[in-house]
Amino acid sequence: MDFPIVFKGVMHGKTITLDEESFLPEGYRVTMHLIVEPEEAMRLAFGGWKDMTPEEVADFERTVSEAEGRPFKMPEPDRS
């Protein structure tokens, strides 16, 4: 059974700065599996909706409705 090696860090464009030193040599090629904290995942997901055009909203609602087999409507944005 494989066990993941966990490193935490911060994204800076295409670079990740790790919180701690790693044992991997410079230039070592890796595959990253991203795990986002739940609160951050919600912020990122909802933030993507704020600039949607009415046509994009309608298309999204239609796609989700077809996938779920029942009508779906996005909630109205909170303008407060």
N, CA, C and O atoms as a Maestro MAE file, in Angstrom:
{
 s_m_m2io_version
 :::
 2.0.0
}

f_m_ct {
 s_m_title
 :::
 protein
 m_atom[320] {
  # First column is atom index #
  i_m_mmod_type
  r_m_x_coord
  r_m_y_coord
  r_m_z_coord
  i_m_residue_number
  s_m_chain_name
  s_m_pdb_residue_name
  s_m_pdb_atom_name
  i_m_atomic_number
  :::
  1 25 0.839 -1.180 0.000 1 A "MET " " N  " 7
  2 3 0.000 0.000 0.000 1 A "MET " " CA " 6
  3 2 0.884 1.244 0.000 1 A "MET " " C  " 6
  4 15 1.863 1.318 0.743 1 A "MET " " O  " 8
  5 25 0.533 2.220 -0.839 2 A "ASP " " N  " 7
  6 3 1.298 3.462 -0.916 2 A "ASP " " CA " 6
  7 2 0.815 4.451 0.140 2 A "ASP " " C  " 6
  8 15 -0.384 4.575 0.391 2 A "ASP " " O  " 8
  9 25 1.750 5.140 0.742 3 A "PHE " " N  " 7
  10 3 1.420 6.186 1.699 3 A "PHE " " CA " 6
  11 2 1.957 7.502 1.162 3 A "PHE " " C  " 6
  12 15 3.120 7.582 0.767 3 A "PHE " " O  " 8
  13 25 1.117 8.540 1.144 4 A "PRO " " N  " 7
  14 3 1.591 9.813 0.600 4 A "PRO " " CA " 6
  15 2 2.597 10.487 1.520 4 A "PRO " " C  " 6
  16 15 2.547 10.331 2.740 4 A "PRO " " O  " 8
  17 25 3.499 11.227 0.924 5 A "ILE " " N  " 7
  18 3 4.404 12.095 1.662 5 A "ILE " " CA " 6
  19 2 3.758 13.472 1.612 5 A "ILE " " C  " 6
  20 15 3.487 13.986 0.526 5 A "ILE " " O  " 8
  21 25 3.511 14.068 2.750 6 A "VAL " " N  " 7
  22 3 2.768 15.320 2.808 6 A "VAL " " CA " 6
  23 2 3.715 16.492 3.005 6 A "VAL " " C  " 6
  24 15 4.504 16.519 3.950 6 A "VAL " " O  " 8
  25 25 3.627 17.456 2.102 7 A "PHE " " N  " 7
  26 3 4.319 18.730 2.229 7 A "PHE " " CA " 6
  27 2 3.253 19.812 2.158 7 A "PHE " " C  " 6
  28 15 2.313 19.700 1.371 7 A "PHE " " O  " 8
  29 25 3.382 20.833 2.947 8 A "LYS " " N  " 7
  30 3 2.472 21.971 2.861 8 A "LYS " " CA " 6
  31 2 3.272 23.176 2.422 8 A "LYS " " C  " 6
  32 15 4.459 23.296 2.726 8 A "LYS " " O  " 8
  33 25 2.603 24.079 1.694 9 A "GLY " " N  " 7
  34 3 3.303 25.249 1.209 9 A "GLY " " CA " 6
  35 2 2.338 26.271 0.647 9 A "GLY " " C  " 6
  36 15 1.125 26.180 0.836 9 A "GLY " " O  " 8
  37 25 2.903 27.248 -0.051 10 A "VAL " " N  " 7
  38 3 2.143 28.368 -0.597 10 A "VAL " " CA " 6
  39 2 2.450 28.487 -2.084 10 A "VAL " " C  " 6
  40 15 3.605 28.411 -2.504 10 A "VAL " " O  " 8
  41 25 1.383 28.676 -2.879 11 A "MET " " N  " 7
  42 3 1.531 28.862 -4.319 11 A "MET " " CA " 6
  43 2 1.998 30.291 -4.612 11 A "MET " " C  " 6
  44 15 1.512 31.249 -4.010 11 A "MET " " O  " 8
  45 25 2.932 30.417 -5.529 12 A "HIS " " N  " 7
  46 3 3.411 31.705 -6.039 12 A "HIS " " CA " 6
  47 2 3.529 31.536 -7.554 12 A "HIS " " C  " 6
  48 15 4.600 31.207 -8.063 12 A "HIS " " O  " 8
  49 25 2.429 31.763 -8.270 13 A "GLY " " N  " 7
  50 3 2.443 31.518 -9.713 13 A "GLY " " CA " 6
  51 2 2.651 30.041 -9.978 13 A "GLY " " C  " 6
  52 15 1.833 29.215 -9.572 13 A "GLY " " O  " 8
  53 25 3.743 29.699 -10.657 14 A "LYS " " N  " 7
  54 3 4.043 28.298 -10.958 14 A "LYS " " CA " 6
  55 2 5.001 27.679 -9.940 14 A "LYS " " C  " 6
  56 15 5.480 26.563 -10.144 14 A "LYS " " O  " 8
  57 25 5.281 28.385 -8.857 15 A "THR " " N  " 7
  58 3 6.218 27.917 -7.835 15 A "THR " " CA " 6
  59 2 5.475 27.676 -6.526 15 A "THR " " C  " 6
  60 15 4.589 28.446 -6.155 15 A "THR " " O  " 8
  61 25 5.840 26.607 -5.833 16 A "ILE " " N  " 7
  62 3 5.293 26.330 -4.501 16 A "ILE " " CA " 6
  63 2 6.428 26.464 -3.507 16 A "ILE " " C  " 6
  64 15 7.455 25.798 -3.635 16 A "ILE " " O  " 8
  65 25 6.245 27.325 -2.512 17 A "THR " " N  " 7
  66 3 7.229 27.478 -1.448 17 A "THR " " CA " 6
  67 2 6.769 26.602 -0.284 17 A "THR " " C  " 6
  68 15 5.717 26.844 0.307 17 A "THR " " O  " 8
  69 25 7.564 25.584 0.040 18 A "LEU " " N  " 7
  70 3 7.206 24.662 1.115 18 A "LEU " " CA " 6
  71 2 7.439 25.295 2.478 18 A "LEU " " C  " 6
  72 15 8.348 26.107 2.656 18 A "LEU " " O  " 8
  73 25 6.593 24.907 3.445 19 A "ASP " " N  " 7
  74 3 6.722 25.411 4.805 19 A "ASP " " CA " 6
  75 2 7.992 24.892 5.479 19 A "ASP " " C  " 6
  76 15 8.556 25.561 6.345 19 A "ASP " " O  " 8
  77 25 8.442 23.695 5.081 20 A "GLU " " N  " 7
  78 3 9.634 23.085 5.679 20 A "GLU " " CA " 6
  79 2 10.546 22.558 4.579 20 A "GLU " " C  " 6
  80 15 10.112 22.394 3.439 20 A "GLU " " O  " 8
  81 25 11.795 22.295 4.909 21 A "GLU " " N  " 7
  82 3 12.718 21.687 3.957 21 A "GLU " " CA " 6
  83 2 12.238 20.283 3.608 21 A "GLU " " C  " 6
  84 15 11.634 19.601 4.436 21 A "GLU " " O  " 8
  85 25 12.509 19.860 2.382 22 A "SER " " N  " 7
  86 3 12.184 18.490 2.001 22 A "SER " " CA " 6
  87 2 13.487 17.722 1.815 22 A "SER " " C  " 6
  88 15 14.568 18.306 1.752 22 A "SER " " O  " 8
  89 25 13.360 16.414 1.729 23 A "PHE " " N  " 7
  90 3 14.527 15.565 1.518 23 A "PHE " " CA " 6
  91 2 14.771 15.321 0.026 23 A "PHE " " C  " 6
  92 15 15.731 14.648 -0.346 23 A "PHE " " O  " 8
  93 25 13.892 15.875 -0.835 24 A "LEU " " N  " 7
  94 3 14.019 15.643 -2.271 24 A "LEU " " CA " 6
  95 2 15.114 16.529 -2.861 24 A "LEU " " C  " 6
  96 15 15.270 17.680 -2.453 24 A "LEU " " O  " 8
  97 25 15.863 16.002 -3.808 25 A "PRO " " N  " 7
  98 3 16.912 16.804 -4.424 25 A "PRO " " CA " 6
  99 2 16.326 17.877 -5.344 25 A "PRO " " C  " 6
  100 15 15.228 17.714 -5.876 25 A "PRO " " O  " 8
  101 25 17.060 18.963 -5.524 26 A "GLU " " N  " 7
  102 3 16.670 20.051 -6.413 26 A "GLU " " CA " 6
  103 2 16.367 19.500 -7.799 26 A "GLU " " C  " 6
  104 15 17.136 18.696 -8.326 26 A "GLU " " O  " 8
  105 25 15.271 19.915 -8.384 27 A "GLY " " N  " 7
  106 3 14.907 19.491 -9.729 27 A "GLY " " CA " 6
  107 2 14.191 18.154 -9.797 27 A "GLY " " C  " 6
  108 15 13.873 17.678 -10.887 27 A "GLY " " O  " 8
  109 25 13.933 17.544 -8.654 28 A "TYR " " N  " 7
  110 3 13.245 16.248 -8.623 28 A "TYR " " CA " 6
  111 2 11.825 16.413 -9.151 28 A "TYR " " C  " 6
  112 15 11.101 17.306 -8.710 28 A "TYR " " O  " 8
  113 25 11.424 15.568 -10.082 29 A "ARG " " N  " 7
  114 3 10.098 15.671 -10.697 29 A "ARG " " CA " 6
  115 2 9.064 14.973 -9.819 29 A "ARG " " C  " 6
  116 15 9.271 13.837 -9.392 29 A "ARG " " O  " 8
  117 25 7.944 15.658 -9.549 30 A "VAL " " N  " 7
  118 3 6.902 15.123 -8.681 30 A "VAL " " CA " 6
  119 2 5.536 15.310 -9.343 30 A "VAL " " C  " 6
  120 15 5.394 16.083 -10.290 30 A "VAL " " O  " 8
  121 25 4.548 14.601 -8.838 31 A "THR " " N  " 7
  122 3 3.152 14.789 -9.213 31 A "THR " " CA " 6
  123 2 2.430 15.304 -7.987 31 A "THR " " C  " 6
  124 15 2.538 14.731 -6.903 31 A "THR " " O  " 8
  125 25 1.691 16.389 -8.162 32 A "MET " " N  " 7
  126 3 1.018 17.009 -7.026 32 A "MET " " CA " 6
  127 2 -0.458 16.633 -7.027 32 A "MET " " C  " 6
  128 15 -1.113 16.682 -8.069 32 A "MET " " O  " 8
  129 25 -0.981 16.258 -5.866 33 A "HIS " " N  " 7
  130 3 -2.405 16.040 -5.646 33 A "HIS " " CA " 6
  131 2 -2.855 17.140 -4.705 33 A "HIS " " C  " 6
  132 15 -2.486 17.150 -3.531 33 A "HIS " " O  " 8
  133 25 -3.643 18.058 -5.212 34 A "LEU " " N  " 7
  134 3 -4.029 19.237 -4.451 34 A "LEU " " CA " 6
  135 2 -5.180 18.924 -3.502 34 A "LEU " " C  " 6
  136 15 -6.192 18.353 -3.911 34 A "LEU " " O  " 8
  137 25 -5.024 19.295 -2.248 35 A "ILE " " N  " 7
  138 3 -6.092 19.203 -1.252 35 A "ILE " " CA " 6
  139 2 -6.273 20.603 -0.694 35 A "ILE " " C  " 6
  140 15 -5.379 21.151 -0.050 35 A "ILE " " O  " 8
  141 25 -7.453 21.179 -0.951 36 A "VAL " " N  " 7
  142 3 -7.752 22.532 -0.508 36 A "VAL " " CA " 6
  143 2 -8.612 22.442 0.746 36 A "VAL " " C  " 6
  144 15 -9.520 21.614 0.824 36 A "VAL " " O  " 8
  145 25 -8.327 23.291 1.723 37 A "GLU " " N  " 7
  146 3 -9.135 23.332 2.937 37 A "GLU " " CA " 6
  147 2 -10.586 23.616 2.557 37 A "GLU " " C  " 6
  148 15 -10.821 24.404 1.642 37 A "GLU " " O  " 8
  149 25 -11.575 23.001 3.228 38 A "PRO " " N  " 7
  150 3 -12.983 23.163 2.840 38 A "PRO " " CA " 6
  151 2 -13.439 24.612 2.724 38 A "PRO " " C  " 6
  152 15 -14.131 24.958 1.767 38 A "PRO " " O  " 8
  153 25 -13.071 25.455 3.663 39 A "GLU " " N  " 7
  154 3 -13.502 26.849 3.611 39 A "GLU " " CA " 6
  155 2 -12.928 27.555 2.388 39 A "GLU " " C  " 6
  156 15 -13.606 28.361 1.751 39 A "GLU " " O  " 8
  157 25 -11.687 27.250 2.069 40 A "GLU " " N  " 7
  158 3 -11.041 27.861 0.912 40 A "GLU " " CA " 6
  159 2 -11.666 27.345 -0.383 40 A "GLU " " C  " 6
  160 15 -11.829 28.107 -1.336 40 A "GLU " " O  " 8
  161 25 -12.013 26.073 -0.426 41 A "ALA " " N  " 7
  162 3 -12.658 25.515 -1.613 41 A "ALA " " CA " 6
  163 2 -13.981 26.223 -1.881 41 A "ALA " " C  " 6
  164 15 -14.301 26.523 -3.031 41 A "ALA " " O  " 8
  165 25 -14.747 26.490 -0.837 42 A "MET " " N  " 7
  166 3 -16.018 27.195 -1.005 42 A "MET " " CA " 6
  167 2 -15.773 28.620 -1.498 42 A "MET " " C  " 6
  168 15 -16.476 29.088 -2.394 42 A "MET " " O  " 8
  169 25 -14.798 29.307 -0.935 43 A "ARG " " N  " 7
  170 3 -14.506 30.675 -1.356 43 A "ARG " " CA " 6
  171 2 -14.089 30.709 -2.819 43 A "ARG " " C  " 6
  172 15 -14.527 31.583 -3.568 43 A "ARG " " O  " 8
  173 25 -13.251 29.772 -3.230 44 A "LEU " " N  " 7
  174 3 -12.812 29.727 -4.615 44 A "LEU " " CA " 6
  175 2 -13.971 29.407 -5.558 44 A "LEU " " C  " 6
  176 15 -14.086 30.005 -6.628 44 A "LEU " " O  " 8
  177 25 -14.819 28.475 -5.166 45 A "ALA " " N  " 7
  178 3 -15.951 28.090 -6.015 45 A "ALA " " CA " 6
  179 2 -16.942 29.233 -6.154 45 A "ALA " " C  " 6
  180 15 -17.346 29.571 -7.267 45 A "ALA " " O  " 8
  181 25 -17.335 29.826 -5.051 46 A "PHE " " N  " 7
  182 3 -18.325 30.897 -5.114 46 A "PHE " " CA " 6
  183 2 -17.752 32.142 -5.773 46 A "PHE " " C  " 6
  184 15 -18.481 32.872 -6.444 46 A "PHE " " O  " 8
  185 25 -16.481 32.394 -5.598 47 A "GLY " " N  " 7
  186 3 -15.856 33.555 -6.224 47 A "GLY " " CA " 6
  187 2 -15.906 33.480 -7.738 47 A "GLY " " C  " 6
  188 15 -15.969 34.512 -8.406 47 A "GLY " " O  " 8
  189 25 -15.880 32.277 -8.288 48 A "GLY " " N  " 7
  190 3 -15.949 32.108 -9.727 48 A "GLY " " CA " 6
  191 2 -17.303 32.456 -10.308 48 A "GLY " " C  " 6
  192 15 -17.411 32.727 -11.504 48 A "GLY " " O  " 8
  193 25 -18.343 32.455 -9.479 49 A "TRP " " N  " 7
  194 3 -19.699 32.742 -9.955 49 A "TRP " " CA " 6
  195 2 -19.979 34.232 -10.052 49 A "TRP " " C  " 6
  196 15 -20.880 34.632 -10.790 49 A "TRP " " O  " 8
  197 25 -19.241 35.063 -9.336 50 A "LYS " " N  " 7
  198 3 -19.609 36.467 -9.211 50 A "LYS " " CA " 6
  199 2 -19.565 37.236 -10.521 50 A "LYS " " C  " 6
  200 15 -20.274 38.231 -10.664 50 A "LYS " " O  " 8
  201 25 -18.755 36.808 -11.479 51 A "ASP " " N  " 7
  202 3 -18.620 37.540 -12.735 51 A "ASP " " CA " 6
  203 2 -19.329 36.861 -13.909 51 A "ASP " " C  " 6
  204 15 -19.097 37.219 -15.064 51 A "ASP " " O  " 8
  205 25 -20.195 35.881 -13.618 52 A "MET " " N  " 7
  206 3 -20.885 35.177 -14.694 52 A "MET " " CA " 6
  207 2 -21.928 36.083 -15.348 52 A "MET " " C  " 6
  208 15 -22.634 36.834 -14.675 52 A "MET " " O  " 8
  209 25 -22.004 35.995 -16.675 53 A "THR " " N  " 7
  210 3 -23.029 36.739 -17.408 53 A "THR " " CA " 6
  211 2 -24.364 36.011 -17.246 53 A "THR " " C  " 6
  212 15 -24.376 34.836 -16.879 53 A "THR " " O  " 8
  213 25 -25.491 36.684 -17.513 54 A "PRO " " N  " 7
  214 3 -26.790 35.998 -17.451 54 A "PRO " " CA " 6
  215 2 -26.844 34.768 -18.365 54 A "PRO " " C  " 6
  216 15 -27.480 33.772 -18.024 54 A "PRO " " O  " 8
  217 25 -26.185 34.834 -19.512 55 A "GLU " " N  " 7
  218 3 -26.155 33.683 -20.422 55 A "GLU " " CA " 6
  219 2 -25.377 32.521 -19.815 55 A "GLU " " C  " 6
  220 15 -25.780 31.365 -19.952 55 A "GLU " " O  " 8
  221 25 -24.263 32.820 -19.144 56 A "GLU " " N  " 7
  222 3 -23.477 31.768 -18.490 56 A "GLU " " CA " 6
  223 2 -24.253 31.145 -17.341 56 A "GLU " " C  " 6
  224 15 -24.195 29.934 -17.132 56 A "GLU " " O  " 8
  225 25 -24.983 31.974 -16.592 57 A "VAL " " N  " 7
  226 3 -25.814 31.454 -15.490 57 A "VAL " " CA " 6
  227 2 -26.861 30.506 -16.056 57 A "VAL " " C  " 6
  228 15 -27.049 29.407 -15.533 57 A "VAL " " O  " 8
  229 25 -27.551 30.922 -17.129 58 A "ALA " " N  " 7
  230 3 -28.588 30.089 -17.740 58 A "ALA " " CA " 6
  231 2 -28.009 28.772 -18.241 58 A "ALA " " C  " 6
  232 15 -28.618 27.716 -18.067 58 A "ALA " " O  " 8
  233 25 -26.836 28.830 -18.862 59 A "ASP " " N  " 7
  234 3 -26.189 27.615 -19.362 59 A "ASP " " CA " 6
  235 2 -25.809 26.693 -18.211 59 A "ASP " " C  " 6
  236 15 -25.994 25.478 -18.296 59 A "ASP " " O  " 8
  237 25 -25.278 27.268 -17.135 60 A "PHE " " N  " 7
  238 3 -24.905 26.474 -15.956 60 A "PHE " " CA " 6
  239 2 -26.139 25.814 -15.349 60 A "PHE " " C  " 6
  240 15 -26.114 24.624 -15.034 60 A "PHE " " O  " 8
  241 25 -27.217 26.580 -15.183 61 A "GLU " " N  " 7
  242 3 -28.454 26.034 -14.617 61 A "GLU " " CA " 6
  243 2 -28.996 24.906 -15.487 61 A "GLU " " C  " 6
  244 15 -29.457 23.889 -14.969 61 A "GLU " " O  " 8
  245 25 -28.943 25.077 -16.799 62 A "ARG " " N  " 7
  246 3 -29.423 24.051 -17.724 62 A "ARG " " CA " 6
  247 2 -28.575 22.776 -17.596 62 A "ARG " " C  " 6
  248 15 -29.112 21.669 -17.553 62 A "ARG " " O  " 8
  249 25 -27.250 22.945 -17.536 63 A "THR " " N  " 7
  250 3 -26.346 21.795 -17.429 63 A "THR " " CA " 6
  251 2 -26.580 21.025 -16.135 63 A "THR " " C  " 6
  252 15 -26.664 19.797 -16.153 63 A "THR " " O  " 8
  253 25 -26.686 21.738 -15.006 64 A "VAL " " N  " 7
  254 3 -26.905 21.075 -13.717 64 A "VAL " " CA " 6
  255 2 -28.278 20.417 -13.698 64 A "VAL " " C  " 6
  256 15 -28.418 19.305 -13.190 64 A "VAL " " O  " 8
  257 25 -29.286 21.079 -14.237 65 A "SER " " N  " 7
  258 3 -30.636 20.512 -14.292 65 A "SER " " CA " 6
  259 2 -30.638 19.197 -15.061 65 A "SER " " C  " 6
  260 15 -31.258 18.224 -14.631 65 A "SER " " O  " 8
  261 25 -29.944 19.167 -16.202 66 A "GLU " " N  " 7
  262 3 -29.866 17.933 -17.001 66 A "GLU " " CA " 6
  263 2 -29.123 16.838 -16.251 66 A "GLU " " C  " 6
  264 15 -29.531 15.677 -16.285 66 A "GLU " " O  " 8
  265 25 -28.034 17.198 -15.573 67 A "ALA " " N  " 7
  266 3 -27.232 16.211 -14.843 67 A "ALA " " CA " 6
  267 2 -27.990 15.635 -13.652 67 A "ALA " " C  " 6
  268 15 -27.880 14.443 -13.366 67 A "ALA " " O  " 8
  269 25 -28.766 16.480 -12.949 68 A "GLU " " N  " 7
  270 3 -29.479 16.029 -11.755 68 A "GLU " " CA " 6
  271 2 -30.863 15.473 -12.071 68 A "GLU " " C  " 6
  272 15 -31.469 14.802 -11.235 68 A "GLU " " O  " 8
  273 25 -31.366 15.747 -13.270 69 A "GLY " " N  " 7
  274 3 -32.682 15.266 -13.638 69 A "GLY " " CA " 6
  275 2 -33.816 16.019 -12.974 69 A "GLY " " C  " 6
  276 15 -34.939 15.519 -12.897 69 A "GLY " " O  " 8
  277 25 -33.528 17.223 -12.493 70 A "ARG " " N  " 7
  278 3 -34.552 18.077 -11.876 70 A "ARG " " CA " 6
  279 2 -34.114 19.525 -12.037 70 A "ARG " " C  " 6
  280 15 -32.925 19.795 -12.210 70 A "ARG " " O  " 8
  281 25 -35.066 20.466 -11.982 71 A "PRO " " N  " 7
  282 3 -34.702 21.880 -12.180 71 A "PRO " " CA " 6
  283 2 -33.728 22.385 -11.126 71 A "PRO " " C  " 6
  284 15 -33.835 22.058 -9.944 71 A "PRO " " O  " 8
  285 25 -32.788 23.179 -11.580 72 A "PHE " " N  " 7
  286 3 -31.813 23.806 -10.686 72 A "PHE " " CA " 6
  287 2 -31.769 25.292 -10.998 72 A "PHE " " C  " 6
  288 15 -31.687 25.685 -12.162 72 A "PHE " " O  " 8
  289 25 -31.822 26.115 -9.962 73 A "LYS " " N  " 7
  290 3 -31.670 27.555 -10.107 73 A "LYS " " CA " 6
  291 2 -30.593 28.023 -9.143 73 A "LYS " " C  " 6
  292 15 -30.584 27.641 -7.973 73 A "LYS " " O  " 8
  293 25 -29.684 28.854 -9.643 74 A "MET " " N  " 7
  294 3 -28.665 29.420 -8.771 74 A "MET " " CA " 6
  295 2 -29.321 30.445 -7.856 74 A "MET " " C  " 6
  296 15 -30.234 31.154 -8.280 74 A "MET " " O  " 8
  297 25 -28.868 30.536 -6.606 75 A "PRO " " N  " 7
  298 3 -29.421 31.565 -5.720 75 A "PRO " " CA " 6
  299 2 -29.055 32.953 -6.220 75 A "PRO " " C  " 6
  300 15 -28.008 33.156 -6.836 75 A "PRO " " O  " 8
  301 25 -29.923 33.886 -5.946 76 A "GLU " " N  " 7
  302 3 -29.658 35.279 -6.296 76 A "GLU " " CA " 6
  303 2 -28.493 35.790 -5.457 76 A "GLU " " C  " 6
  304 15 -28.399 35.450 -4.277 76 A "GLU " " O  " 8
  305 25 -27.606 36.594 -6.028 77 A "PRO " " N  " 7
  306 3 -26.482 37.128 -5.245 77 A "PRO " " CA " 6
  307 2 -26.958 38.055 -4.142 77 A "PRO " " C  " 6
  308 15 -27.945 38.774 -4.302 77 A "PRO " " O  " 8
  309 25 -26.253 38.033 -3.029 78 A "ASP " " N  " 7
  310 3 -26.546 38.923 -1.906 78 A "ASP " " CA " 6
  311 2 -25.942 40.277 -2.229 78 A "ASP " " C  " 6
  312 15 -24.719 40.405 -2.286 78 A "ASP " " O  " 8
  313 25 -26.753 41.270 -2.437 79 A "ARG " " N  " 7
  314 3 -26.278 42.601 -2.843 79 A "ARG " " CA " 6
  315 2 -26.007 43.522 -1.646 79 A "ARG " " C  " 6
  316 15 -25.719 44.705 -1.829 79 A "ARG " " O  " 8
  317 25 -26.098 42.985 -0.424 80 A "SER " " N  " 7
  318 3 -25.896 43.845 0.751 80 A "SER " " CA " 6
  319 2 -24.440 44.136 1.000 80 A "SER " " C  " 6
  320 15 -24.106 44.845 1.949 80 A "SER " " O  " 8
  :::
 }
 m_bond[319] {
  # First column is bond index #
  i_m_from
  i_m_to
  i_m_order
  :::
  1 1 2 1
  2 2 3 1
  3 3 4 2
  4 3 5 1
  5 5 6 1
  6 6 7 1
  7 7 8 2
  8 7 9 1
  9 9 10 1
  10 10 11 1
  11 11 12 2
  12 11 13 1
  13 13 14 1
  14 14 15 1
  15 15 16 2
  16 15 17 1
  17 17 18 1
  18 18 19 1
  19 19 20 2
  20 19 21 1
  21 21 22 1
  22 22 23 1
  23 23 24 2
  24 23 25 1
  25 25 26 1
  26 26 27 1
  27 27 28 2
  28 27 29 1
  29 29 30 1
  30 30 31 1
  31 31 32 2
  32 31 33 1
  33 33 34 1
  34 34 35 1
  35 35 36 2
  36 35 37 1
  37 37 38 1
  38 38 39 1
  39 39 40 2
  40 39 41 1
  41 41 42 1
  42 42 43 1
  43 43 44 2
  44 43 45 1
  45 45 46 1
  46 46 47 1
  47 47 48 2
  48 47 49 1
  49 49 50 1
  50 50 51 1
  51 51 52 2
  52 51 53 1
  53 53 54 1
  54 54 55 1
  55 55 56 2
  56 55 57 1
  57 57 58 1
  58 58 59 1
  59 59 60 2
  60 59 61 1
  61 61 62 1
  62 62 63 1
  63 63 64 2
  64 63 65 1
  65 65 66 1
  66 66 67 1
  67 67 68 2
  68 67 69 1
  69 69 70 1
  70 70 71 1
  71 71 72 2
  72 71 73 1
  73 73 74 1
  74 74 75 1
  75 75 76 2
  76 75 77 1
  77 77 78 1
  78 78 79 1
  79 79 80 2
  80 79 81 1
  81 81 82 1
  82 82 83 1
  83 83 84 2
  84 83 85 1
  85 85 86 1
  86 86 87 1
  87 87 88 2
  88 87 89 1
  89 89 90 1
  90 90 91 1
  91 91 92 2
  92 91 93 1
  93 93 94 1
  94 94 95 1
  95 95 96 2
  96 95 97 1
  97 97 98 1
  98 98 99 1
  99 99 100 2
  100 99 101 1
  101 101 102 1
  102 102 103 1
  103 103 104 2
  104 103 105 1
  105 105 106 1
  106 106 107 1
  107 107 108 2
  108 107 109 1
  109 109 110 1
  110 110 111 1
  111 111 112 2
  112 111 113 1
  113 113 114 1
  114 114 115 1
  115 115 116 2
  116 115 117 1
  117 117 118 1
  118 118 119 1
  119 119 120 2
  120 119 121 1
  121 121 122 1
  122 122 123 1
  123 123 124 2
  124 123 125 1
  125 125 126 1
  126 126 127 1
  127 127 128 2
  128 127 129 1
  129 129 130 1
  130 130 131 1
  131 131 132 2
  132 131 133 1
  133 133 134 1
  134 134 135 1
  135 135 136 2
  136 135 137 1
  137 137 138 1
  138 138 139 1
  139 139 140 2
  140 139 141 1
  141 141 142 1
  142 142 143 1
  143 143 144 2
  144 143 145 1
  145 145 146 1
  146 146 147 1
  147 147 148 2
  148 147 149 1
  149 149 150 1
  150 150 151 1
  151 151 152 2
  152 151 153 1
  153 153 154 1
  154 154 155 1
  155 155 156 2
  156 155 157 1
  157 157 158 1
  158 158 159 1
  159 159 160 2
  160 159 161 1
  161 161 162 1
  162 162 163 1
  163 163 164 2
  164 163 165 1
  165 165 166 1
  166 166 167 1
  167 167 168 2
  168 167 169 1
  169 169 170 1
  170 170 171 1
  171 171 172 2
  172 171 173 1
  173 173 174 1
  174 174 175 1
  175 175 176 2
  176 175 177 1
  177 177 178 1
  178 178 179 1
  179 179 180 2
  180 179 181 1
  181 181 182 1
  182 182 183 1
  183 183 184 2
  184 183 185 1
  185 185 186 1
  186 186 187 1
  187 187 188 2
  188 187 189 1
  189 189 190 1
  190 190 191 1
  191 191 192 2
  192 191 193 1
  193 193 194 1
  194 194 195 1
  195 195 196 2
  196 195 197 1
  197 197 198 1
  198 198 199 1
  199 199 200 2
  200 199 201 1
  201 201 202 1
  202 202 203 1
  203 203 204 2
  204 203 205 1
  205 205 206 1
  206 206 207 1
  207 207 208 2
  208 207 209 1
  209 209 210 1
  210 210 211 1
  211 211 212 2
  212 211 213 1
  213 213 214 1
  214 214 215 1
  215 215 216 2
  216 215 217 1
  217 217 218 1
  218 218 219 1
  219 219 220 2
  220 219 221 1
  221 221 222 1
  222 222 223 1
  223 223 224 2
  224 223 225 1
  225 225 226 1
  226 226 227 1
  227 227 228 2
  228 227 229 1
  229 229 230 1
  230 230 231 1
  231 231 232 2
  232 231 233 1
  233 233 234 1
  234 234 235 1
  235 235 236 2
  236 235 237 1
  237 237 238 1
  238 238 239 1
  239 239 240 2
  240 239 241 1
  241 241 242 1
  242 242 243 1
  243 243 244 2
  244 243 245 1
  245 245 246 1
  246 246 247 1
  247 247 248 2
  248 247 249 1
  249 249 250 1
  250 250 251 1
  251 251 252 2
  252 251 253 1
  253 253 254 1
  254 254 255 1
  255 255 256 2
  256 255 257 1
  257 257 258 1
  258 258 259 1
  259 259 260 2
  260 259 261 1
  261 261 262 1
  262 262 263 1
  263 263 264 2
  264 263 265 1
  265 265 266 1
  266 266 267 1
  267 267 268 2
  268 267 269 1
  269 269 270 1
  270 270 271 1
  271 271 272 2
  272 271 273 1
  273 273 274 1
  274 274 275 1
  275 275 276 2
  276 275 277 1
  277 277 278 1
  278 278 279 1
  279 279 280 2
  280 279 281 1
  281 281 282 1
  282 282 283 1
  283 283 284 2
  284 283 285 1
  285 285 286 1
  286 286 287 1
  287 287 288 2
  288 287 289 1
  289 289 290 1
  290 290 291 1
  291 291 292 2
  292 291 293 1
  293 293 294 1
  294 294 295 1
  295 295 296 2
  296 295 297 1
  297 297 298 1
  298 298 299 1
  299 299 300 2
  300 299 301 1
  301 301 302 1
  302 302 303 1
  303 303 304 2
  304 303 305 1
  305 305 306 1
  306 306 307 1
  307 307 308 2
  308 307 309 1
  309 309 310 1
  310 310 311 1
  311 311 312 2
  312 311 313 1
  313 313 314 1
  314 314 315 1
  315 315 316 2
  316 315 317 1
  317 317 318 1
  318 318 319 1
  319 319 320 2
  :::
 }
}
